[in-house]
Amino acid sequence: MIRFVLALAVLLLCVPVAQAASFDCGKAATPFEKAICDHPDLSAKDEVLAQAYATALGGLSADAAAAVKAGQHAWLDYASRVCGDDGQPISTPYTDDQASCLAGEFTSRITALEASKMQGGFRFYPVEKFLVEKDPDSDTNSYNKVATKHFLTVKIDRQDELAAAFNAMTDELRLANDAQMGEDEHLFDKAGNLARGDTSADIDVSTTVKEVNSSRITLETDTYWFGHGAAHGNYGSTYSHFLIAEARPLRAGDVFKGKGWQKKFAALAIKQAKADLGDDYQGDDSSGDLSKAITDPSRWDFTDAGISVHFNPYEVAAYARGEVDVTVPWTDLAGLVTDTAQNLSY
């Protein structure tokens, strides 16, 4: 028996590492497939990706599975193009830099597929779109030669009123995301596809499940924008809360009561931000924009300690400080919030 085990171990060690890919490398035909087989790190990631994809499809209805499959097919087309110079599928053997680029895309893809899961008794699945285009202003010395767009949102795989209302909310988020683009940029075209023509920036808008508790489903939308040639990209996050018992999105009136709460709550949040940040605080509410952000339910989260307010880079501190979250204690909110507001924390 020991001799058999040792012989098997030797045999396994003799198998080429490239065969760790999720497909038969002997049948690899395209430069994309050959790159996976020729680079051990890519082969290993491809194995994990295959598992992530199979897991993502598990337990889904036919319609939901079709949506996940469509997203995977779109990603495969995107991945074959994104590491090149012209937005077209790479037609020559991958360079080491291109293989490294592809490895990063595999890692991102594995993470995206993890949005397909059971959480809090709900089966969520991702809906995605991808786009890659050549940046016509790039040259041989440009670091960014293609512009990319990626959009991800989640839906509930169930046929009932709650799922219909939740999925309608995520559809509306698409329109809200589009409205936040720059004056000359659009996330989507009129047909609902990712809009072409924004060839000087990379844009990623991803909405995933942040939390499910007894009262709500909370989604987090992470937005990233990088203008080619800029010193750095910019990013931010917002939340969307769905009330389970009432099968609808949360409204400000579910949390605050009466008139004038906006001014009082904004003052409390700014006071807390100043206390938390100290000398790093750089908030300016002279235009009222900071108060407007604070009183927007998309900036709120709910904890045992209080209402957390989310600030994106530059809003209350320098870019290097990153995103900032401050918590206004429930005790400070007495008289401002509804009797049921604190229930949102559990």
Sequence and secondary structure as in RCSB ss.txt:
>XXXX:A:sequence
MIRFVLALAVLLLCVPVAQAASFDCGKAATPFEKAICDHPDLSAKDEVLAQAYATALGGLSADAAAAVKAGQHAW
LDYASRVCGDDGQPISTPYTDDQASCLAGEFTSRITALEASKMQGGFRFYPVEKFLVEKDPDSDTNSYNKVATKH
FLTVKIDRQDELAAAFNAMTDELRLANDAQMGEDEHLFDKAGNLARGDTSADIDVSTTVKEVNSSRITLETDTYW
FGHGAAHGNYGSTYSHFLIAEARPLRAGDVFKGKGWQKKFAALAIKQAKADLGDDYQGDDSSGDLSKAITDPSRW
DFTDAGISVHFNPYEVAAYARGEVDVTVPWTDLAGLVTDTAQNLSY
>XXXX:A:secstr
 HHHHHHHHHHHHHS GGGGSSS GGG  SHHHHHHHH HHHHHHHHHHHHHHHHHHTT  HHHHHHHHHHHHHH
HHHHHHHTSSSSS   S   HHHHHHHHHHHHHHHHHHTTSEEETTEEEEEEEEEEEEE TT  TT S  EEEEE
EEEEEE   SHHHHHHHHHHHHHHHHHHHTS TT  SB TTSSB S  TTEEEEEEEEEEEE SSEEEEEEEEEE
EETT SS EEEEEEEEEETTTTEE  GGGTB SSSHHHHHHHHHHHHHHHHHGGG     TTSHHHHHHTSGGGE
EE SSEEEEEE TTSSS GGG  EEEEEEGGGGTTTB TTGGGGG 
